[in-house]
């Protein structure tokens, strides 16, 4: 049999729909690109040029008036298992040594002597005290104390924060001494790189970084509130709730990292609690994000893959909840790579499903995949850079990933909502049309019933006449009393038969 051809009107409607969908996709992608470009421009405009320095000799002759030095721990002299002060170095009682590879030092002192700073010029130092207890001196003056470094767990008060301090160079040589203790991680960690530059450049850099963090927090929080508000009106659409909770948890996590904005709100927040909350919010985000993606794709990720992701996140959630930081930070890489495996498997399965099932493919699915993949890839690039000691380099890739994520998924949800509302409106129109059709059928049924009752009554009259005349004619024939009346009776019977036939035709025509 030949393939059934679509009517020309249907073909025209389909082409018009395809053209409309193409224009809609182009407009959405243009908006998405514009927002991404806008945040990238803001990032570039608020970014201060920095130069990575991995060797102390690179600081000789460094032009701090035009650039900011991003100084790694390799530039410092390292005194493991000793907490020295500037007075100890001045007295010459210090001794530099190398820690054992089998037992890395969990506390110690870093010292850097700078040559070439302009006397009388104000300089700034900014960095992230990820050593979890740190004290910083410049030329013998204590400028920053985050927590309390100690030689034992009992004498160490852990704390982490983003710090910025300023000092005036008093001589050609400037001494920077940093004590640090890290009994949080099993390997003791390492001093995080710090920024050094003239006051104006450090102030501009810190203000730009804070501005970018505030933009991310504001956008994520507004997205969370917006979609939670939509969920309150449409409670049967749980994907709005899952996405709102995902945005809220990313907002909370951002407050705990980057510029440590949470310390502005709660300066006395317990460090152990803050670290647990940072990890727990990340894991909870993954759970709600998994639920959101599965709901938007109608659970097309294989059940076994979903169970695997849930087990990985759930087990690590419990580990963080019940164990000390020295335990759950040890297993962090395992969780990160486990989740990365789940994400890659999920993207593969969803992409394969979209390729195979073109009928169910939607533009919002593409946006979700692009936004989610961009966020995960950029976040993991920061994780890798963090492992290499460059976490706070010029551009925070996680922030860019967050903005791509939230706007891509906002567009996806807007498309999904519009599509769903259109389908519901079509269903409501069809329901109204069906109701009107049912009412019309009921009226027709009543008319038919009345008609049949009337036609039945009308048909009984000729039948009765025919029966009476037939009996009379039969009697006349039997009594041999045929007259002219007999002929009239037969004529009347014929007329009534014709009338009955006409009524029968009416019944046939009515059906």
N, C-alpha and C positions, 0 to 999 in steps of 0.2 A: 504494500500500500504506500502511496506517496505521502510525503510529510505534509501535515496540515498547515495551510498558510494562514497567517494572522490577517485579520481585516485591516484595510488601509488606515482606518481611524485609530485602531490600537497601536499600529506601528508608529503613527505620528505622535500619539500620546507618549509612547515609550521614549522616542527620540527627544521630545520636549523635556521629559523627566531627566534623561541622561544629561542634557545640556544644562538644565537647572542645577543638577547635582554637581556637575563640573564647575559651574560658576561658584556655587557654595563652597566647594572644596578649595578653589583658588582664593576666595575671599578669606576663608579661615586660615589657610596657610600664610597668606599675606599678613594677617593680623598677628599670627603666632611669630612670624619672622620679625615683624616690627617691634613686638614686645621684647623678644630676645635681643634684638639689636639695641634697643633702648637701654636695657640693663647692662649690656656689654659696653656701651658708650659711657654710662655712668661709672662702671668699673674702671675703665681706662682713664676717665677724667679725674677720678678720686684716687688713682693709684700713683704712688711715688716711686720713682725709678730707684731700684736697688741693685747692688752688685754683690754677688755671692763671693765670700772670702773664705777659703779653706786652708790658707797658710798665713801665718803671722807676718811674713815678709811682704805680703801684698798690701799691708796697711801702711807701709812706709811710703810717704808721698801721696797718700790717698786724698782726693779732693772732696772733703766732706761738705764743702759749700754748695756743690752741685749734685752730689750723689749720696745715697745712704748705704753704708756697708752692712751686709747680712753676714754676720760673723758666726762661723760654726765652732763647735767645741774643739775641733782639731787645732785651732789657733791658740788655745790656752795651754799653759802648763798644768798638768793634772797631778794632784797629790791625794791618792786614794787612802781611805781608812785613816784620814787625819782631817780635823776641822781646825784650820789655821785662820788667824785673824791678820789684818795688816801689821799689827804690832809684832806678830811672830815673824813675819817676813823681814821687817825692819831690824829685828834682833838677830836674824840669821839662824833661827832654831828649826827651820823647816827642812824637810828632806823629801825629794821627789822619788817616787817608785812606780812600779807597774803592777796592776792587780793581776791575780791569777785568773786564767781563762776558765778554770773549773769553778772558781768561786769569785765572781765579779764583785767589785766593791759596791756597797750600798750607801756609802757616804764618803765624802771627801771634799777637797777644795780645788777650785780653778783659779788660776792667776794669769793675767795678761797685762803686759807693760806696753803702752802705746807711745810711739815717738812721732812728733810732728804735729800734734794738736796746737792750735793757735792760742797762746796765753790770753786770758781775758774773754775768750769766746765761750758762749753758752752752748753746750752740747746736750743731746738727749740719748737715753738708752731705753729701748722698749723691747719687750719679749714676753714669752709665755713660760711661767714657772711650772713646767710639767714635771719637774723633779720632786714635786709634792712637799718640799720644805726647803726654803732657800733664803739666804741673806746675802745682800750685795753691798759692797763698799766701793767707793771711788775716792782715791787719794786719802784713804784712812777714814772717810766719813761714811757712816751707814746711811744708805739712801732707800733701801727697800728690804722689807722682811715679810716673807710670805710663809706663815707657819713658823715652826721652830726646828732647825736642824739639830739632830742628836746622833750619838754614836750607838744608840740602841733604840729598839722600838718604843720602850717605855719613856725615853727622854725626848722622843721626836713627836712633834705635833704636826701632822700632815695638813697641807692646804695648797690649793692651786689657784692662780689668778693671772690675769694679764696685767702687767705692770709697765709703767712709764715713769722714768725719773730724769731729772736734769741736773747738770753740774757745770761749773765754770772751770775751764782748764787753767791751772795755776802755774804750770811750768811746761817745759818741752816734753817731759815724760809724764804719763798719766797711768796710774796703777788701778786695775780693776780686779777685785777679789770677790769670789762667789763661793760661799759654803752651800752645800746641798746634801740632803739625805733623802733616800728613796727606799723605804721598807715596804712599799706598796707592791712593787713588781719583784718577781724572783730574781731577775737579772740586774736589778739596781737601776736600770735606765741610764740615760746620759743627759748632760746639760743641753737644753734646747737652744738652738741658735738665737742670737739677739741682734737687734738693729742698733746701729750707732750712726749718728749724724748731727748736723747742727740743729739747734732748737726749732727753727722754723720748719725744717723739712720733717723732723720727727713729729712735730705737732700736726702738720698737714697729713702725714701718713696715718697717724692714729685716728684723726678726725675722719679721714676717708674710709678707713677700715670700719669704724663705728657706724658711719653712715650706711655702708653696704649691709652690715649686720642688721641695722634697724629696718632697712627696706625689706630685707628677707623676712624678718620677724613680723613686720606689719602686714606684708602680703599674705604670708601663711596664716596669720591669725584672722585676717579678714575673710580669707577663703574658708577657714574652718567655721566661722560664725555664719557666713552666708549660706553654706550648704547645710549646716545644722538647722538654720531657719527654714530652708526649703523642706527638709525632712519633717519638721513639725507639721507642715501643711500636707505632706504626702508621706505618711508614715508607712505605707506599704512598699515604698521604694527605699530599701535598706542601703543601696549603694551610696546614696547621699550621706547617710550616717557614717558608713565606713570611710568615705573620703574625708568627711569633716574631722573624724577622729584621727585619721592619718596626718592631716595638716596640723591639727592641734599638737600631736606628739612630736612632729618635726619642729614646731615652734618651741616647745619646751626644751627639746634637745639642743636647738640652736642657742638658747639662753645659757646652757651649761658649757658650751664650747665656744670657739672663735674668740670673741672679745669678752667672754665671761660676764655677759650682761646680768646674769642671775645674781652676781655678787653686788651689783648696784642696788638691786631690790632687797636682797637678804645678805648683808655683809657678814653676818655672824652664822651663816648656814653651816651646819656640821659637815665636815669634808666627807666622811664615810657615807653619810646619807646622800650628799650631792652626787658622789660617784655612782652609787647604786641607782639613783634616779636617772642619771645620764644613760647607763646601760639598759635599765628596764624600759625607759621610754623608747629607746631604739628598737628593742625586741618587740615591744607592744605595737610600734608603728608597723613592723614587718607583718605581724598577725593581721591587723586591720587592712593593710594594703593588699595582702594576699586575698582577703575576703572581698575587697572591692574589685580587684581585677577579675577574680573568678565570677563574680556576679555580673560584671559588664560583658564578659565573654560567655555567659551561660554555662559556666563550669566545663569548659572545653579542655582545661588542663587535666591530665590523667589523674585519677583518684590516688594512685600510688605515689605520684610526684607530690601531690598536695599533702598527703600524710607524712611524707619524708620532710618537707619544709616545716610542717607543724611540729613534728617531733624535734627537729634540730632547734627551732626557736623555743619550744616549750622546755626542753631539757636545759638549755642555757639560761632561760629565765629562772628556773628553779635553782640552778647553780649560783647565779648572781644573788638570788634572794636569801640563800641559807649559808653561803660560804664567805669567808673574808676576801678582801681584794687581792691578796697574794695568790689565791686559788683561781678566782674567776678571770683575772687578767691573764693568767697563764694560758687559759683555754680560749681566749678571744680570737686568735688567728684561726683556730679550728672552726669556730662558729662563723667567722667571716667567709672562709672558703666554702663551708657547707651551704651557707645562704647564697653565695655566688653560684654554686652548682645548681641550686634550685632555680635561681633567676634565669640562668642560661637555658636550663631544661624547659622552663615555662615559656620563655620567648620562642624557643625552637618549636614547641608544640603549638603555640598560638599562631605563629607564622605559617606553619605547615597547614593548620586548619583553615587559615584565611586563603591560602593558595588553592587548596582542594575544594573548599566550599565557597564559591564566588557569590552564590545567592545570599548567604548570610553575612557577607563582608560589609562592614560599615566604615565610614570615614573616622568615626570616633575610636574604632579599634586601632587604626593606624596611629592616631594621635596618642592613645594610651601607650602603645608599644614604643613609640619614639620618645615620649616624655619619660617613661619609666626606664628605658634602656639608657637614655642620656644621664639621668640622675644616678643610676647605679654605677655606670662606667666612670663618671666624674668623681663620685664619692670614693670608689675604689682606687682611682688614681691618686687621691689625697691620702688614702691609707698607705699606698705604696710609697708615696713621697715622705709620709711620716716615718715609715720604717727606714728610709734612707737619710733622715735628718733634715728634710726640706719641707716640713709640713706648713710652715708659715712663710712660704715664699710669696712673691708679689701677688699672685692671683689665687684666691680660694676657689678651687674648682667645684667644691661641694655647693657653695652658694649659687654659682651659675646653674648647676644641676638642679637645685631646688626651684629656682625660678622657671626653668624650662619645664620641670615636672608639674608645678602647680598650674601654669598657664595652659600647658598641653591638656591636662586632665580637666581643667575648667571648661575648655572648649569642647572636650569630649562629652562631658556631662551636659553641657548646654545643647549639643547636638542630640544626645540621647533623649533629653527631656522634650525637645521640640518634636523629635520623631515619635516619641510615645504619645504626646498630646495630640499630634496629627492622627495617629492610628486610633486613639480613643475617640476623637471627634468623628472620624469615619464610622467607628463602631456605633456611636450614639446616633448618627444620621441613619445608619442602616437599621438600628433598633426602632427609631421613630417611623421609618418607612415600613418596616415589618408590622409595627403596631397599627399603622393606618391600613395596611393591606388586610390584616386580620379583621379590623373593624368593617372594612368593605366586604370581606367574605361573609362575615356574620349577617350584614344587611342583605347580601345576595341570598344567603341561606334562608333568611326569613321570607324574602320575596318568593323564592322558589317553593317554600312550603305553602305559602298562601296561594301561589299559582296552581300548584298541584291539587290543593284542596278545592279550588274553584273549578279547575278543569275536570276533576273527578265528579263534582256535582253536575257540571254541564253534560258529561258523558252519560250519566245515569238517566237523564231525561229522554234522549232518543232511544236508549236501550229499553226503557219502560214502554215507550210508544210502540216500538217495533215488536216487543213481546206481546202486547195487547192485540195489535193488529194481526199478528201471526196466529194467535189463538183463535181470533174471530174468523179469519180466512180458513183456518183448518176446520172449524165447526161448519162453516158454510159448505165446504167441499164434502164433508162427511155426510151432511144432511141433504146434499144435492140441492142446495139453496143458493147457487151462485147467481149473483145479480150484478148490476152496474156498480154497486157499493163494494163488491169484492175487488173489482178492478181498481177502484180508488184506494182501497186498503193496501193493495200491492204497490201502487204508486207512492203512497205515503211511506211504506216500509223502505222503498228505494231512496226516497228523499232523506229519511232519517239515517240510513246507512251512509249516504254521501256526507251528511252533516257530521256523523261520527268519524268518518275518515278525515274530514277537515280538522276536527279536534285532535285526532291522533297525529296529524301533520304538525300541528302547533306544539304538541309535546315533544316531537322529534326535533323541531327547530329550536325549541327552548333549550334542549340539552346541548 
